[in-house]
Amino acid sequence: MNFSLITSEIFLLIALCVIMIVDLFQRDKERKLTFTLTQLSLFVLFVLGFNDLNAPKEIAFNGHWIADQLAVVLKLAIYTITFIALFYARAFINHRSLMRGEYYLLTLFAVLGMMIMVSGNSFLTIYLGLELLSLSLYALIALQRDSKLASESAVKYFVMGGLASGFLLYGISLVYGATGSIIISSVSDYYATNQVNLISQFGLVFIVIGLAFKFGAVPFHMWLPDIYHGSPSSITAFIASVPKIAAFGMLIRLLVEAFGQFISDWSEMILIVALLSVAFGNVIALAQRNLKRLLAYSAIAHVGYFLLGVVPGTDASYSAAMYYIIVYALMTLAGFGIVIFMSTDKNEYQQITDLQGLGKYHPWYGLMFSVVMVSMAGIPPFIGFWPKLEIFRHLIINGFVLEAIIAIAFSVVGLFYYLQVIKEMFFAETNESPAITSSRSLKIAISINCLLLIMLGIMPDSIYQYCLSAFGLIS
């Protein structure tokens, strides 16, 4: 019972209780103190996590908890991107019915759920973290009570999330029935010395389906565009970025560590899902005129590229996939930052045509948004190019040449709709300046986020080395 291994989780739980009490006595409608304490908590969590880098791997609480480099690096990414997402959110929710303490509290509860997911060493712990995350996200989407679209999205997300959890839980129950254990290391040891039976194979299939639902991969993607479109933009930015990092940790724990002996079985399922996602996401995105729906189908395609990194089944390919998902979270946060930036006090401008004139009347922000688009398209030297290159490299090295060619071909298709956004900003004929009323803090946050994509593209190893260390490839 080594409580030092859950110092960050204990701190966050205490911080949540303190912030909840402080928020009750606030008369400030802008909730400045709640916001400050929330960001301060994330900063302290980052410091605590950074101190754990290079700490030895430890397992505690009767095998239900693991502290290793993978968990530490994923948590640091979760803290950082949540910190930026809340800066985006503050300006957006300030003029809507979302400026309540619950917004920040639910975000921190979601962070706590993600921390449990990436450090869970048993099916039960991971599932508890997943449900804590999911319930927080359902409530976040439904916070905008006067919006029928947001309420509809919350119900859809609740139903589809419940369905995905049901698949996952059923698969876990089958594996428990076959092995007699819910501890991941014990399950792995069992399969190392026993033959695979039909129950275990069915359990693995249901677990893969549950994970595909959570990622929004084809053919389990039907919920994702509607949720992204209907949710308030600041919440969409959070949902589209940070939970995917935690889902990667869950995938590694459930598939790689528990079912490492079955890699030839589950990698084939992942490969089919990944190629379908790459093809479907890029093709359908071509027809989108709503920016949030375009980014939603783009997310489906990016999930496909990320899953292709898992297919080869080597530590190097897992590192590349981890690199991809962290970089994608940064890029998609900046992408939805465009929608937040274009929103006024009363309206959300979401159509691609709403960006017309931005390059002419606000050239700096037009340039920054162009950086986001070309980075998401995977054009060098921006950061989006390097993880995609690593994915393709590992596919080819491990003999998946045809799959790599298909993925590269659809990357060219994806280039079209990203460049279409840039075309609307700089080359569309208009004499009207976009109505931008964003606060100074939001303008600074977006500028920093976009410049970060350039700097990280020039120094790609700054993130990648941590991903490699998470799988023990460098010390």
ROZA-839450 format. One line per field, with one value per residue (C-alpha): residue in three letters; residue number from 1; chain; x negated, y, z negated. Coordinates in Angstrom, 3 decimals, always signed. Layout:
r [ALA | ...]
k [NUM | ...]
c [A | ...]
u [X | ...]
v [Y | ...]
w [Z | ...]
// end
This chain:
r [MET | ASN | PHE | SER | LEU | ILE | THR | SER | GLU | ILE | PHE | LEU | LEU | ILE | ALA | LEU | CYS | VAL | ILE | MET | ILE | VAL | ASP | LEU | PHE | GLN | ARG | ASP | LYS | GLU | ARG | LYS | LEU | THR | PHE | THR | LEU | THR | GLN | LEU | SER | LEU | PHE | VAL | LEU | PHE | VAL | LEU | GLY | PHE | ASN | ASP | LEU | ASN | ALA | PRO | LYS | GLU | ILE | ALA | PHE | ASN | GLY | HIS | TRP | ILE | ALA | ASP | GLN | LEU | ALA | VAL | VAL | LEU | LYS | LEU | ALA | ILE | TYR | THR | ILE | THR | PHE | ILE | ALA | LEU | PHE | TYR | ALA | ARG | ALA | PHE | ILE | ASN | HIS | ARG | SER | LEU | MET | ARG | GLY | GLU | TYR | TYR | LEU | LEU | THR | LEU | PHE | ALA | VAL | LEU | GLY | MET | MET | ILE | MET | VAL | SER | GLY | ASN | SER | PHE | LEU | THR | ILE | TYR | LEU | GLY | LEU | GLU | LEU | LEU | SER | LEU | SER | LEU | TYR | ALA | LEU | ILE | ALA | LEU | GLN | ARG | ASP | SER | LYS | LEU | ALA | SER | GLU | SER | ALA | VAL | LYS | TYR | PHE | VAL | MET | GLY | GLY | LEU | ALA | SER | GLY | PHE | LEU | LEU | TYR | GLY | ILE | SER | LEU | VAL | TYR | GLY | ALA | THR | GLY | SER | ILE | ILE | ILE | SER | SER | VAL | SER | ASP | TYR | TYR | ALA | THR | ASN | GLN | VAL | ASN | LEU | ILE | SER | GLN | PHE | GLY | LEU | VAL | PHE | ILE | VAL | ILE | GLY | LEU | ALA | PHE | LYS | PHE | GLY | ALA | VAL | PRO | PHE | HIS | MET | TRP | LEU | PRO | ASP | ILE | TYR | HIS | GLY | SER | PRO | SER | SER | ILE | THR | ALA | PHE | ILE | ALA | SER | VAL | PRO | LYS | ILE | ALA | ALA | PHE | GLY | MET | LEU | ILE | ARG | LEU | LEU | VAL | GLU | ALA | PHE | GLY | GLN | PHE | ILE | SER | ASP | TRP | SER | GLU | MET | ILE | LEU | ILE | VAL | ALA | LEU | LEU | SER | VAL | ALA | PHE | GLY | ASN | VAL | ILE | ALA | LEU | ALA | GLN | ARG | ASN | LEU | LYS | ARG | LEU | LEU | ALA | TYR | SER | ALA | ILE | ALA | HIS | VAL | GLY | TYR | PHE | LEU | LEU | GLY | VAL | VAL | PRO | GLY | THR | ASP | ALA | SER | TYR | SER | ALA | ALA | MET | TYR | TYR | ILE | ILE | VAL | TYR | ALA | LEU | MET | THR | LEU | ALA | GLY | PHE | GLY | ILE | VAL | ILE | PHE | MET | SER | THR | ASP | LYS | ASN | GLU | TYR | GLN | GLN | ILE | THR | ASP | LEU | GLN | GLY | LEU | GLY | LYS | TYR | HIS | PRO | TRP | TYR | GLY | LEU | MET | PHE | SER | VAL | VAL | MET | VAL | SER | MET | ALA | GLY | ILE | PRO | PRO | PHE | ILE | GLY | PHE | TRP | PRO | LYS | LEU | GLU | ILE | PHE | ARG | HIS | LEU | ILE | ILE | ASN | GLY | PHE | VAL | LEU | GLU | ALA | ILE | ILE | ALA | ILE | ALA | PHE | SER | VAL | VAL | GLY | LEU | PHE | TYR | TYR | LEU | GLN | VAL | ILE | LYS | GLU | MET | PHE | PHE | ALA | GLU | THR | ASN | GLU | SER | PRO | ALA | ILE | THR | SER | SER | ARG | SER | LEU | LYS | ILE | ALA | ILE | SER | ILE | ASN | CYS | LEU | LEU | LEU | ILE | MET | LEU | GLY | ILE | MET | PRO | ASP | SER | ILE | TYR | GLN | TYR | CYS | LEU | SER | ALA | PHE | GLY | LEU | ILE | SER]
k [1 | 2 | 3 | 4 | 5 | 6 | 7 | 8 | 9 | 10 | 11 | 12 | 13 | 14 | 15 | 16 | 17 | 18 | 19 | 20 | 21 | 22 | 23 | 24 | 25 | 26 | 27 | 28 | 29 | 30 | 31 | 32 | 33 | 34 | 35 | 36 | 37 | 38 | 39 | 40 | 41 | 42 | 43 | 44 | 45 | 46 | 47 | 48 | 49 | 50 | 51 | 52 | 53 | 54 | 55 | 56 | 57 | 58 | 59 | 60 | 61 | 62 | 63 | 64 | 65 | 66 | 67 | 68 | 69 | 70 | 71 | 72 | 73 | 74 | 75 | 76 | 77 | 78 | 79 | 80 | 81 | 82 | 83 | 84 | 85 | 86 | 87 | 88 | 89 | 90 | 91 | 92 | 93 | 94 | 95 | 96 | 97 | 98 | 99 | 100 | 101 | 102 | 103 | 104 | 105 | 106 | 107 | 108 | 109 | 110 | 111 | 112 | 113 | 114 | 115 | 116 | 117 | 118 | 119 | 120 | 121 | 122 | 123 | 124 | 125 | 126 | 127 | 128 | 129 | 130 | 131 | 132 | 133 | 134 | 135 | 136 | 137 | 138 | 139 | 140 | 141 | 142 | 143 | 144 | 145 | 146 | 147 | 148 | 149 | 150 | 151 | 152 | 153 | 154 | 155 | 156 | 157 | 158 | 159 | 160 | 161 | 162 | 163 | 164 | 165 | 166 | 167 | 168 | 169 | 170 | 171 | 172 | 173 | 174 | 175 | 176 | 177 | 178 | 179 | 180 | 181 | 182 | 183 | 184 | 185 | 186 | 187 | 188 | 189 | 190 | 191 | 192 | 193 | 194 | 195 | 196 | 197 | 198 | 199 | 200 | 201 | 202 | 203 | 204 | 205 | 206 | 207 | 208 | 209 | 210 | 211 | 212 | 213 | 214 | 215 | 216 | 217 | 218 | 219 | 220 | 221 | 222 | 223 | 224 | 225 | 226 | 227 | 228 | 229 | 230 | 231 | 232 | 233 | 234 | 235 | 236 | 237 | 238 | 239 | 240 | 241 | 242 | 243 | 244 | 245 | 246 | 247 | 248 | 249 | 250 | 251 | 252 | 253 | 254 | 255 | 256 | 257 | 258 | 259 | 260 | 261 | 262 | 263 | 264 | 265 | 266 | 267 | 268 | 269 | 270 | 271 | 272 | 273 | 274 | 275 | 276 | 277 | 278 | 279 | 280 | 281 | 282 | 283 | 284 | 285 | 286 | 287 | 288 | 289 | 290 | 291 | 292 | 293 | 294 | 295 | 296 | 297 | 298 | 299 | 300 | 301 | 302 | 303 | 304 | 305 | 306 | 307 | 308 | 309 | 310 | 311 | 312 | 313 | 314 | 315 | 316 | 317 | 318 | 319 | 320 | 321 | 322 | 323 | 324 | 325 | 326 | 327 | 328 | 329 | 330 | 331 | 332 | 333 | 334 | 335 | 336 | 337 | 338 | 339 | 340 | 341 | 342 | 343 | 344 | 345 | 346 | 347 | 348 | 349 | 350 | 351 | 352 | 353 | 354 | 355 | 356 | 357 | 358 | 359 | 360 | 361 | 362 | 363 | 364 | 365 | 366 | 367 | 368 | 369 | 370 | 371 | 372 | 373 | 374 | 375 | 376 | 377 | 378 | 379 | 380 | 381 | 382 | 383 | 384 | 385 | 386 | 387 | 388 | 389 | 390 | 391 | 392 | 393 | 394 | 395 | 396 | 397 | 398 | 399 | 400 | 401 | 402 | 403 | 404 | 405 | 406 | 407 | 408 | 409 | 410 | 411 | 412 | 413 | 414 | 415 | 416 | 417 | 418 | 419 | 420 | 421 | 422 | 423 | 424 | 425 | 426 | 427 | 428 | 429 | 430 | 431 | 432 | 433 | 434 | 435 | 436 | 437 | 438 | 439 | 440 | 441 | 442 | 443 | 444 | 445 | 446 | 447 | 448 | 449 | 450 | 451 | 452 | 453 | 454 | 455 | 456 | 457 | 458 | 459 | 460 | 461 | 462 | 463 | 464 | 465 | 466 | 467 | 468 | 469 | 470 | 471 | 472 | 473 | 474 | 475]
c [A | A | A | A | A | A | A | A | A | A | A | A | A | A | A | A | A | A | A | A | A | A | A | A | A | A | A | A | A | A | A | A | A | A | A | A | A | A | A | A | A | A | A | A | A | A | A | A | A | A | A | A | A | A | A | A | A | A | A | A | A | A | A | A | A | A | A | A | A | A | A | A | A | A | A | A | A | A | A | A | A | A | A | A | A | A | A | A | A | A | A | A | A | A | A | A | A | A | A | A | A | A | A | A | A | A | A | A | A | A | A | A | A | A | A | A | A | A | A | A | A | A | A | A | A | A | A | A | A | A | A | A | A | A | A | A | A | A | A | A | A | A | A | A | A | A | A | A | A | A | A | A | A | A | A | A | A | A | A | A | A | A | A | A | A | A | A | A | A | A | A | A | A | A | A | A | A | A | A | A | A | A | A | A | A | A | A | A | A | A | A | A | A | A | A | A | A | A | A | A | A | A | A | A | A | A | A | A | A | A | A | A | A | A | A | A | A | A | A | A | A | A | A | A | A | A | A | A | A | A | A | A | A | A | A | A | A | A | A | A | A | A | A | A | A | A | A | A | A | A | A | A | A | A | A | A | A | A | A | A | A | A | A | A | A | A | A | A | A | A | A | A | A | A | A | A | A | A | A | A | A | A | A | A | A | A | A | A | A | A | A | A | A | A | A | A | A | A | A | A | A | A | A | A | A | A | A | A | A | A | A | A | A | A | A | A | A | A | A | A | A | A | A | A | A | A | A | A | A | A | A | A | A | A | A | A | A | A | A | A | A | A | A | A | A | A | A | A | A | A | A | A | A | A | A | A | A | A | A | A | A | A | A | A | A | A | A | A | A | A | A | A | A | A | A | A | A | A | A | A | A | A | A | A | A | A | A | A | A | A | A | A | A | A | A | A | A | A | A | A | A | A | A | A | A | A | A | A | A | A | A | A | A | A | A | A | A | A | A | A | A | A | A | A | A | A | A | A | A | A | A | A | A | A | A | A | A | A | A | A | A | A | A | A | A | A | A | A | A | A | A | A | A | A | A | A | A | A | A | A | A | A | A | A | A | A | A | A | A | A | A | A | A | A | A]
u [+0.000 | -2.477 | -0.550 | -3.525 | -2.687 | +0.705 | -0.486 | +0.787 | +4.222 | +4.553 | +3.507 | +6.039 | +8.843 | +8.025 | +7.763 | +11.184 | +12.739 | +11.077 | +12.094 | +15.653 | +15.957 | +14.273 | +16.595 | +19.677 | +18.724 | +17.821 | +19.944 | +17.763 | +19.715 | +16.495 | +15.239 | +11.699 | +10.609 | +12.004 | +10.188 | +6.935 | +7.064 | +7.862 | +4.901 | +2.670 | +3.701 | +2.749 | -0.601 | -1.335 | -0.339 | -2.776 | -5.598 | -4.795 | -4.711 | -7.928 | -9.727 | -8.677 | -10.408 | -13.037 | -11.609 | -11.725 | -8.656 | -6.560 | -3.347 | -1.195 | +2.227 | +2.256 | +1.366 | +4.161 | +1.866 | -1.287 | -3.714 | -5.974 | -7.377 | -4.395 | -1.968 | -4.176 | -4.629 | -0.941 | +0.081 | -2.278 | -0.670 | +2.810 | +1.965 | +0.382 | +3.134 | +5.899 | +4.152 | +4.221 | +7.801 | +9.039 | +7.433 | +9.414 | +12.566 | +12.488 | +13.074 | +15.749 | +17.848 | +17.610 | +20.472 | +22.602 | +24.531 | +21.509 | +19.575 | +20.140 | +17.778 | +19.054 | +17.257 | +13.838 | +14.722 | +15.993 | +12.860 | +10.683 | +12.790 | +12.215 | +8.476 | +8.619 | +10.375 | +7.713 | +4.931 | +6.514 | +6.886 | +3.216 | +1.985 | +4.470 | +2.933 | +6.192 | +9.354 | +11.339 | +9.106 | +9.030 | +12.803 | +13.381 | +11.133 | +12.948 | +16.362 | +15.205 | +13.966 | +17.105 | +19.598 | +17.708 | +17.813 | +21.545 | +22.237 | +19.894 | +21.710 | +25.100 | +24.012 | +25.428 | +29.010 | +30.605 | +29.158 | +31.247 | +28.307 | +26.014 | +28.660 | +29.166 | +25.395 | +25.143 | +27.859 | +26.245 | +22.850 | +24.353 | +26.061 | +23.063 | +20.641 | +22.779 | +22.823 | +19.028 | +18.575 | +20.940 | +18.861 | +15.690 | +17.128 | +18.549 | +15.161 | +13.470 | +15.971 | +15.239 | +11.499 | +12.029 | +14.103 | +11.324 | +8.350 | +9.810 | +8.025 | +8.553 | +4.895 | +3.281 | -0.065 | +1.714 | +3.794 | +0.625 | -1.089 | +1.937 | +1.914 | -1.852 | -1.376 | +2.113 | +3.685 | +6.162 | +9.805 | +12.903 | +14.071 | +10.787 | +11.014 | +14.551 | +13.433 | +10.594 | +12.970 | +15.350 | +12.464 | +11.199 | +14.725 | +15.033 | +11.700 | +12.673 | +15.912 | +13.975 | +11.580 | +14.392 | +12.813 | +14.779 | +17.216 | +17.883 | +17.602 | +21.278 | +21.471 | +18.404 | +19.414 | +22.750 | +21.108 | +18.397 | +20.958 | +23.534 | +21.245 | +20.189 | +16.938 | +14.751 | +15.968 | +15.488 | +11.877 | +11.319 | +13.147 | +11.345 | +7.861 | +7.106 | +9.226 | +7.539 | +4.226 | +5.785 | +7.430 | +3.984 | +2.790 | +5.838 | +5.130 | +1.532 | +2.594 | +5.423 | +4.028 | +0.248 | -0.343 | +2.567 | +2.809 | -0.762 | -0.662 | +2.345 | +0.752 | +1.277 | +5.017 | +5.798 | +3.370 | +5.340 | +8.563 | +6.846 | +5.407 | +8.847 | +10.349 | +7.390 | +7.516 | +11.299 | +10.895 | +8.166 | +10.213 | +13.661 | +12.519 | +10.568 | +13.158 | +16.205 | +14.315 | +14.097 | +17.853 | +18.004 | +18.677 | +19.082 | +15.664 | +16.473 | +17.780 | +14.752 | +12.487 | +14.605 | +14.085 | +10.466 | +10.259 | +11.548 | +8.795 | +6.128 | +7.303 | +6.753 | +3.158 | +2.532 | +3.912 | +1.660 | -1.245 | +0.022 | +0.307 | -3.412 | -3.456 | -6.952 | -8.002 | -9.326 | -5.963 | -4.097 | -6.387 | -5.544 | -1.817 | -2.185 | -4.081 | -1.297 | +1.556 | -0.138 | -0.934 | +2.582 | +4.046 | +2.035 | +3.047 | +6.746 | +6.868 | +5.548 | +7.970 | +11.020 | +9.416 | +10.240 | +13.949 | +13.688 | +11.717 | +14.345 | +17.204 | +18.776 | +20.684 | +23.921 | +23.006 | +20.676 | +19.363 | +18.730 | +18.966 | +15.766 | +17.097 | +17.147 | +13.339 | +13.449 | +11.419 | +9.487 | +6.181 | +6.850 | +8.093 | +6.364 | +3.232 | +1.501 | +4.361 | +4.858 | +1.204 | +1.548 | +4.593 | +2.788 | +0.014 | +2.601 | +4.088 | +0.784 | -0.433 | +2.691 | +2.182 | -1.307 | -3.385 | -7.039 | -8.593 | -5.554 | -5.106 | -2.286 | -4.684 | -7.110 | -4.835 | -3.098 | -6.495 | -7.418 | -4.167 | -4.806 | -8.454 | -7.577 | -4.876 | -7.366 | -10.125 | -7.760 | -6.506 | -3.217 | -4.223 | -0.810 | +0.889 | -1.648 | -1.019 | +2.748 | +2.301 | -0.024 | +2.444 | +5.267 | +2.955 | +2.858 | +6.670 | +6.746 | +4.487 | +7.330 | +9.780 | +7.087 | +5.915 | +9.551 | +9.731 | +6.588 | +8.086 | +11.195 | +9.093 | +6.759 | +8.197 | +12.000 | +13.441 | +14.979 | +15.128 | +16.247 | +13.973 | +14.817 | +16.517 | +13.832 | +14.451 | +12.061 | +10.320 | +6.618 | +6.006 | +7.562 | +5.509 | +2.335 | +3.263 | +3.950 | +0.747 | -1.322 | +0.400 | -0.210 | -3.821 | -4.371 | -3.472 | -6.254 | -8.885 | -8.123 | -8.330 | -11.836 | -12.768 | -10.646 | -12.768 | -11.679 | -8.506 | -9.570 | -12.391 | -9.885 | -7.741 | -10.780 | -11.706 | -8.146 | -8.803 | -12.375 | -14.032 | -16.218 | -17.205]
v [+0.000 | +2.609 | +5.880 | +7.827 | +6.403 | +8.145 | +11.505 | +13.336 | +11.698 | +12.465 | +16.087 | +16.500 | +15.037 | +17.439 | +20.332 | +19.444 | +19.575 | +22.935 | +24.474 | +23.192 | +24.880 | +28.102 | +28.317 | +28.190 | +31.516 | +33.353 | +36.278 | +36.980 | +35.900 | +35.357 | +32.824 | +34.245 | +32.571 | +29.182 | +29.485 | +30.498 | +27.636 | +25.147 | +26.236 | +26.320 | +22.737 | +21.604 | +23.370 | +21.649 | +18.310 | +18.943 | +19.661 | +16.526 | +14.449 | +15.950 | +14.954 | +11.332 | +11.193 | +8.427 | +6.913 | +3.090 | +1.083 | +0.088 | -1.868 | -1.291 | -1.851 | -5.615 | -5.204 | -2.756 | +0.268 | +0.791 | +3.719 | +3.658 | +6.025 | +5.497 | +6.713 | +9.687 | +10.960 | +10.549 | +12.393 | +15.279 | +15.567 | +15.474 | +18.275 | +20.491 | +20.224 | +20.606 | +23.767 | +25.254 | +24.069 | +25.931 | +29.145 | +28.724 | +27.931 | +30.927 | +33.532 | +31.393 | +30.541 | +34.010 | +35.332 | +32.199 | +30.284 | +28.044 | +30.263 | +28.238 | +26.519 | +23.153 | +23.664 | +23.705 | +21.019 | +18.603 | +19.212 | +18.321 | +15.209 | +14.213 | +14.718 | +12.514 | +9.799 | +9.973 | +9.743 | +6.557 | +5.137 | +5.461 | +4.113 | +1.273 | -2.201 | -4.095 | -4.192 | -2.843 | +0.198 | +1.117 | +0.771 | +2.979 | +5.657 | +5.391 | +5.818 | +8.793 | +10.425 | +9.556 | +10.775 | +14.068 | +14.578 | +13.805 | +16.452 | +18.977 | +18.742 | +19.147 | +22.256 | +24.588 | +23.938 | +26.488 | +24.767 | +21.950 | +20.911 | +20.527 | +18.531 | +16.275 | +15.760 | +14.893 | +12.237 | +10.801 | +10.704 | +9.080 | +6.357 | +5.620 | +5.857 | +3.424 | +1.055 | +1.218 | +0.655 | -2.307 | -3.921 | -3.299 | -4.609 | -7.718 | -8.459 | -7.996 | -10.334 | -13.046 | -12.686 | -12.867 | -16.000 | -17.612 | -16.547 | -16.035 | -12.693 | -9.010 | -8.030 | -7.304 | -8.926 | -12.047 | -12.288 | -12.009 | -14.732 | -17.006 | -16.767 | -17.322 | -20.822 | -21.796 | -22.274 | -19.754 | -20.807 | -19.555 | -17.468 | -15.542 | -14.862 | -13.521 | -11.378 | -9.906 | -9.070 | -7.221 | -5.299 | -4.196 | -3.080 | -1.112 | +0.627 | +1.414 | +2.991 | +5.171 | +6.354 | +6.972 | +4.688 | +3.366 | +1.548 | +2.727 | +6.428 | +7.342 | +9.334 | +11.489 | +14.126 | +14.837 | +15.188 | +17.503 | +19.617 | +19.862 | +20.427 | +23.960 | +24.688 | +24.962 | +21.563 | +20.056 | +21.276 | +19.422 | +16.228 | +16.084 | +16.308 | +15.203 | +12.000 | +10.482 | +10.533 | +8.613 | +6.205 | +5.431 | +4.496 | +2.256 | +0.580 | -0.179 | -1.610 | -3.744 | -4.989 | -4.829 | -5.698 | -8.101 | -9.706 | -9.460 | -13.121 | -12.463 | -9.661 | -11.426 | -11.609 | -8.127 | -6.327 | -7.617 | -6.212 | -2.899 | -2.789 | -3.142 | -0.484 | +1.851 | +1.639 | +2.139 | +5.208 | +6.721 | +6.225 | +7.149 | +10.118 | +11.815 | +11.208 | +12.372 | +15.410 | +16.644 | +17.276 | +19.180 | +22.917 | +23.177 | +23.617 | +21.533 | +18.637 | +18.892 | +18.603 | +15.693 | +13.657 | +14.765 | +13.309 | +9.972 | +9.956 | +10.884 | +8.085 | +5.755 | +6.948 | +6.610 | +3.057 | +2.117 | +2.822 | +0.156 | -2.522 | -3.508 | -4.479 | -3.229 | -0.848 | +1.557 | +1.611 | +2.126 | +5.092 | +6.528 | +6.065 | +7.781 | +10.637 | +10.936 | +11.072 | +13.756 | +15.917 | +15.390 | +16.593 | +19.812 | +20.343 | +19.625 | +21.920 | +24.715 | +23.691 | +24.053 | +27.220 | +28.676 | +28.117 | +29.602 | +32.568 | +33.298 | +33.162 | +36.401 | +37.041 | +35.694 | +33.571 | +30.747 | +31.114 | +27.557 | +27.578 | +27.572 | +30.578 | +32.543 | +32.624 | +34.761 | +37.941 | +36.759 | +36.724 | +40.202 | +42.009 | +39.960 | +38.607 | +37.429 | +35.172 | +34.061 | +33.004 | +31.202 | +29.264 | +28.375 | +26.890 | +24.701 | +23.486 | +22.628 | +20.950 | +18.773 | +17.976 | +16.686 | +19.130 | +19.598 | +21.267 | +21.604 | +19.221 | +17.245 | +15.863 | +14.059 | +11.621 | +10.705 | +10.051 | +7.796 | +5.841 | +5.255 | +4.367 | +1.691 | +0.265 | -0.154 | -1.528 | -4.203 | -5.283 | -3.332 | -1.642 | -1.742 | -0.365 | +2.476 | +3.333 | +3.438 | +5.699 | +8.033 | +8.228 | +9.287 | +11.845 | +13.544 | +13.460 | +15.054 | +17.845 | +19.158 | +20.068 | +21.588 | +23.820 | +24.703 | +26.389 | +28.427 | +29.365 | +30.767 | +32.844 | +34.418 | +34.127 | +34.358 | +37.638 | +39.656 | +43.249 | +42.440 | +41.907 | +38.911 | +40.002 | +39.086 | +40.074 | +37.649 | +38.610 | +39.325 | +36.136 | +34.014 | +35.754 | +35.127 | +31.482 | +30.797 | +32.520 | +30.498 | +27.245 | +27.863 | +29.010 | +25.871 | +23.812 | +25.570 | +25.301 | +21.639 | +21.004 | +22.459 | +20.403 | +17.228 | +15.177 | +17.401 | +15.299 | +12.114 | +11.341 | +11.174 | +8.786 | +6.592 | +6.646 | +5.602 | +2.257 | +1.917 | +2.601 | +5.368 | +6.085]
w [+0.000 | +1.252 | +1.082 | +2.435 | +5.867 | +5.879 | +4.551 | +7.646 | +7.464 | +3.739 | +4.342 | +7.155 | +5.047 | +2.197 | +4.654 | +6.054 | +2.593 | +1.834 | +5.179 | +4.730 | +1.322 | +2.476 | +5.486 | +3.227 | +1.644 | +4.839 | +5.956 | +8.955 | +12.026 | +13.969 | +11.401 | +11.520 | +8.292 | +9.373 | +12.683 | +10.994 | +8.478 | +11.246 | +13.344 | +10.265 | +9.466 | +12.965 | +12.649 | +9.330 | +10.866 | +13.700 | +11.234 | +9.233 | +12.411 | +13.775 | +10.581 | +11.238 | +14.615 | +14.691 | +11.497 | +11.433 | +12.351 | +9.323 | +8.820 | +5.740 | +4.169 | +4.723 | +8.371 | +9.256 | +9.733 | +11.774 | +11.800 | +14.855 | +17.470 | +19.775 | +17.116 | +16.158 | +19.729 | +20.592 | +17.416 | +18.218 | +21.661 | +20.088 | +17.627 | +20.304 | +22.894 | +20.284 | +19.049 | +22.567 | +23.181 | +20.093 | +21.359 | +24.575 | +22.627 | +20.289 | +22.970 | +24.645 | +21.581 | +20.070 | +22.233 | +22.113 | +19.500 | +18.961 | +16.574 | +13.467 | +11.090 | +12.305 | +15.610 | +13.958 | +11.412 | +14.044 | +16.102 | +13.108 | +12.413 | +16.055 | +15.543 | +12.445 | +14.438 | +17.133 | +14.541 | +13.174 | +16.692 | +17.595 | +14.234 | +13.891 | +13.788 | +13.560 | +15.633 | +12.686 | +12.084 | +15.767 | +16.042 | +12.992 | +14.491 | +17.814 | +16.210 | +14.134 | +17.334 | +19.314 | +16.695 | +16.379 | +20.154 | +20.360 | +17.725 | +19.361 | +22.694 | +20.999 | +19.038 | +21.697 | +20.658 | +22.984 | +26.051 | +27.506 | +29.682 | +26.652 | +24.757 | +27.760 | +28.044 | +24.344 | +24.678 | +27.826 | +26.152 | +23.062 | +25.096 | +27.315 | +24.403 | +22.446 | +25.408 | +25.725 | +21.995 | +22.222 | +24.963 | +22.988 | +19.740 | +21.400 | +22.944 | +19.564 | +17.903 | +20.501 | +19.929 | +16.158 | +16.624 | +18.652 | +16.507 | +13.032 | +12.630 | +13.409 | +12.817 | +16.187 | +15.361 | +14.067 | +17.232 | +19.325 | +17.252 | +17.631 | +21.425 | +21.495 | +20.023 | +21.227 | +24.616 | +25.918 | +25.668 | +27.453 | +24.470 | +24.414 | +28.145 | +27.812 | +24.864 | +26.926 | +29.788 | +27.465 | +25.869 | +29.285 | +30.248 | +26.995 | +27.638 | +31.250 | +29.959 | +27.523 | +30.236 | +32.729 | +35.333 | +38.332 | +38.255 | +34.681 | +35.498 | +35.931 | +32.695 | +33.149 | +35.785 | +34.065 | +30.636 | +31.956 | +33.814 | +31.015 | +28.040 | +27.059 | +28.878 | +25.768 | +24.558 | +28.027 | +27.984 | +24.699 | +25.745 | +29.089 | +27.612 | +24.048 | +23.649 | +26.713 | +24.831 | +21.938 | +24.390 | +25.804 | +22.315 | +21.906 | +25.251 | +24.269 | +20.895 | +22.260 | +25.560 | +25.386 | +21.734 | +21.151 | +24.605 | +25.863 | +26.850 | +29.120 | +31.091 | +34.406 | +33.634 | +32.387 | +34.717 | +37.722 | +36.272 | +35.519 | +39.048 | +40.663 | +38.395 | +39.011 | +42.815 | +42.845 | +40.609 | +42.789 | +45.956 | +44.645 | +42.544 | +45.328 | +48.062 | +46.068 | +44.774 | +48.388 | +48.412 | +45.110 | +45.000 | +41.244 | +39.624 | +36.549 | +38.620 | +40.910 | +37.863 | +36.613 | +39.780 | +39.769 | +36.238 | +37.529 | +40.166 | +37.596 | +35.307 | +38.257 | +38.705 | +34.990 | +34.890 | +37.818 | +35.479 | +33.092 | +35.813 | +36.168 | +32.494 | +31.600 | +28.837 | +31.468 | +33.283 | +29.983 | +29.298 | +32.724 | +32.047 | +28.673 | +30.345 | +32.912 | +30.397 | +28.257 | +31.288 | +32.633 | +29.334 | +29.591 | +33.219 | +32.775 | +29.742 | +31.935 | +34.692 | +32.474 | +31.147 | +34.564 | +33.935 | +30.436 | +31.768 | +34.431 | +31.908 | +30.741 | +27.534 | +29.036 | +32.047 | +32.973 | +36.508 | +37.632 | +41.422 | +43.452 | +45.376 | +42.092 | +42.304 | +45.460 | +45.114 | +42.069 | +43.954 | +45.373 | +42.260 | +39.540 | +41.259 | +38.069 | +37.040 | +40.630 | +40.634 | +37.310 | +38.470 | +41.695 | +39.562 | +37.807 | +41.085 | +42.804 | +39.612 | +39.462 | +43.139 | +42.296 | +44.335 | +43.276 | +41.346 | +39.073 | +36.154 | +37.771 | +40.379 | +38.075 | +36.194 | +39.455 | +41.017 | +38.086 | +38.462 | +42.168 | +41.529 | +38.976 | +41.232 | +44.067 | +41.816 | +40.488 | +43.908 | +44.120 | +47.385 | +49.100 | +45.978 | +45.827 | +49.501 | +48.903 | +45.867 | +47.784 | +50.684 | +48.386 | +46.751 | +50.153 | +50.233 | +46.776 | +47.976 | +50.148 | +47.366 | +45.157 | +47.992 | +48.701 | +45.285 | +46.098 | +49.469 | +47.776 | +45.394 | +47.952 | +51.453 | +51.171 | +52.461 | +49.629 | +48.456 | +44.925 | +41.971 | +39.750 | +36.517 | +33.976 | +30.360 | +28.688 | +25.479 | +25.212 | +23.214 | +25.977 | +28.668 | +26.678 | +26.015 | +29.702 | +30.793 | +28.312 | +29.303 | +33.015 | +32.535 | +30.481 | +33.546 | +35.471 | +32.715 | +32.053 | +35.788 | +35.831 | +32.735 | +33.119 | +30.703 | +27.807 | +27.461 | +29.224 | +26.792 | +23.932 | +25.963 | +26.594 | +22.902 | +21.986 | +23.713 | +22.464 | +25.837 | +24.411 | +20.825]
// end
